[in-house]
């Protein structure tokens, strides 16, 4: 069994309910995550699935400390990070990267691809940024010449590759991928999934892959965490979860979404 990169214990998170914000005072808070406990094994891709509002995106952002938990422990590489200040987190940010759902809104339209990828390199004081940008573009299957292009000149799939390049350029230990193929056509989805599997094999990073699409999760992930209303209802190896789901909600998700067959690296509807 692989070592745990993350160990999470009794994680609670609440956020302000802005739909009920009073004229004076603070908005009431909604409990989003309700005492979650799990581990993420080093080098594995773990799917986090559930319907809209299940808390999966909030969980991902809490893991990389874009959100601060109310209570509980988040242990990353043996260090408790759940209570760290922003200043104390800064040295760890290089190892905690995110690929966003919308590859257009997450890329600065006024900057070239090269500037977008090199910005976090400069932030973390890494030298040879031009060389690293070229290497990152090659890793995601884009020509080096794309460094001079702007996001609006790229297709959706190419923009998502730039988002992936920005994350992998830092050679992180952990990447959070938040619904990153949901806006792509089936062909582009398949290519991005192939790319992620290739990069994981080359770089041995750990990934949490958030998705509502069980067919995508089935193909990509080693393990799946199923969430419902802020709680984990099932956590199992992918094959076991799809073949022998233990929870009624997992069975419902599996039975309601058409699952593809995998044929020669591409998705084919069954």
N, C-alpha and C positions, 0 to 999 in steps of 0.2 A: 504494500500500500504506500502511495506517495505521501510525502510530508505535506502538511497543511500550510498553505501560504496565508490564508485568512482563517481565523477562528472567531466566530461570532457567538456571543452568549447573551440571552435575554434582552435582545435589542428592542428598545421602544423609541418611537418617534411620533411627535405630534406637530401639526402645522396650523397656522392661523386660518380660520374659515372666513375668507374675504367676502363671501356672499352675505355674511351676517355682521359685518363690521359696523359698530355703533358710531354715532356722530362724535362721541367723546370716549376716550379710553381704548383699550386694546380689543381686538377681535377675539371671540372665543376660539379655542383650539380644537382641532379634530384629531383623534388618535389614528395614525396612519399605519404604523408598524407595531405589532402587539406581542412583544416578547419572543422574537425570533432567535433561534439557535441553530447553527450549522457550521460546516467547514467548507472551504474551497481548496481542493488539492492542487499542489503546484504542478504546472504543465497541462492541466485539464481545461477543457471548455465546458462550462456549466451553463445550461439554459435556465432562465428564470421566466416562467410563463404564468399567465393568468389573464382574466378578462380586464377590460378597462376599469380602473379604480381599485384594482387588487393590491396596489402598493409596490409593484415590481420596479418601476422607475425610481420611486422614492428610496427603495432599498439599495439600488445600484448607486445612487448619488450619495447615500449615507456611507456606503462602503468606502468611497473615495473621498469622503469628507467634504463634499460640496454642501451637504446638510449635516448639522450636528445633532446627534441623538440626544434624547431626553435622559436615557439611562441605558445600562448594559455595557458590554465590552466588545470592542473591535480590535482584535490582535492581528497585526500585519507583520510578518517575518519575526514573530516573537515579541513585538513591541505594541503596547496598548496605544492606539491612535484616536480612540473615540473621544478622549477628553483633551487632546492636544490643542494648543492655540494655533492660530494661523501662522505665526512666526515659527513655531516649532514644527509645523507640518511642512514648511517650505522645502527643506532638504529631501523630503519623501515624495514631493509632487512629481518628480521625474519618473518615478516607478509606478505612478497611479495615473494612467491616461484614459481618455474617453473618446469614443467615436460617436458623433451625434446623429440623430435620426435624419434630420434635414441637411443634406450636404450643401445646399445653397445658402440658407440663412446662417449656417455656422462658419462660412468662409467669407472673409472680408472682401466685398466686391471691388474695393479700391486698391487691393494689393494683388501682386502677381502670385502665382502658385509658389514660386521660389521664396518669396517673402513670407507667405503663409506658413510654409514648412520650416523656414529658418527662424521665425520669431521665437518659438519655444526653445530652440537650441541656444539662441542668444540669452534668453531668460535664465537658462541653467548654466551659462558660462562655458558652453562647449565650443571648442575651436573647430576650424576647417568646416564651417557651415556649408559652403558651396559644395564641397565633396560629399558631405552627409546628405544634402538635399538631392544630389544626383543619385546617390546610392539608394535613398528612400524611394525615389521615382522608379528606379529600375526594379526594386523589390515589389512594387505594386503594379508593374507591367505598363508603365508610362514612359515615353521617350524623355530623355534629358531636356530636350527642347521645350517641353511643357512648362519648364520653370519660368519662362517669360510670358506665359499666357495668363489671362484673367478668368475667374470662375464662370462668367457669363459666356465664355467661348467654349465651354466644355459641356458634354452630355451629363445626364444625371449619374450614370455609372462612373464616368471619369471624375466627376466631382467627389463621389464617395471614395474613390481610390485616393484622391488627394487628402481627404480626411483621414484615411487609414495611414497614408504616408506620414502625415503630421504626427500621428501617434507613434508609429514604429520607429521614426527617426531618432527618438530618444532612447530606443532599446529598453523599454519599460519591462518590469516584471509582471505587471497586471494591466489589462485593458478592459474597460467597460464598453460594450457595444450595445447601444440603446436603439432597438428597432431599425437597424441600419439598412435593411433591404426592403422595408415595407413599402417604400415609394418607387421601387424599381420593377421593370417588367420581368417576366419569368427567366428569360435568357440572361439578363444582367444580374439577377439574383443568384443564378447558378454560378456565374463567373466570380462574383464576390465571395460566395461560400468556398469555392475552390481556392481562391486567393487566401482566405483566412486559414484554411487547412494547411496550405503550403507554408505560409508565414509561421504558423505555430510550430510546424515541423522544423523549420530553419532556426527559429529564435527561441523556442521553448518558453514562450510567455504563457501566463495563465489568463483566461478570459471568462467574464460573465457576459452571456449573450441574452439580452432581454428581447422577447418576442411574443406576439400573440399567435404566430403561425407555427403550429405543431409540426407541419411537414418540414419546415426549415430546421427546426430544433432537432427533429428526429435524425436528420442527415448530418448535422454539424456537431452536435454536442455529445460529450461522453456521459453526462449526467444531467438530470433535470430536477429543478425545484419548482413545485407547483404552488402558487399563491392564490388565496381567496380572502378578500376582506381583511387584508393586513396580516394574515397568518399563513404559515406553511402547512399545507394539508398533505403533501407527499414530497419525498426526496429520495430518488432512486437512480440507479444506472439507467441509461436511456433504453436499452433493450428490454430490461425488466419492466420499466414503467409502461412501455407501449404494449408489451406482450401480456403483462399481468398487473394492470393498475389496481392498487389497493383501495383507493378512495373513490367514492361515487362521483365526486366532482371531476376527478381526473378521467374517469371513464366517459363522463359527459363531454368533456373537451375532446377527447380522442374520437369519440363516435360522431361528433357534430362537424368535424373538420376533415375534408377529404385528404387522405395521406397519399403522397406520391411514391412511385417506385423509383429507385435510383438505377440509372442505366448509363454506363460509360461517362460518369461524371456529370450528367445532366439530370434535371428533374423531368419526370414524365408522369402525367396524370394517370392514375390507375382507373 
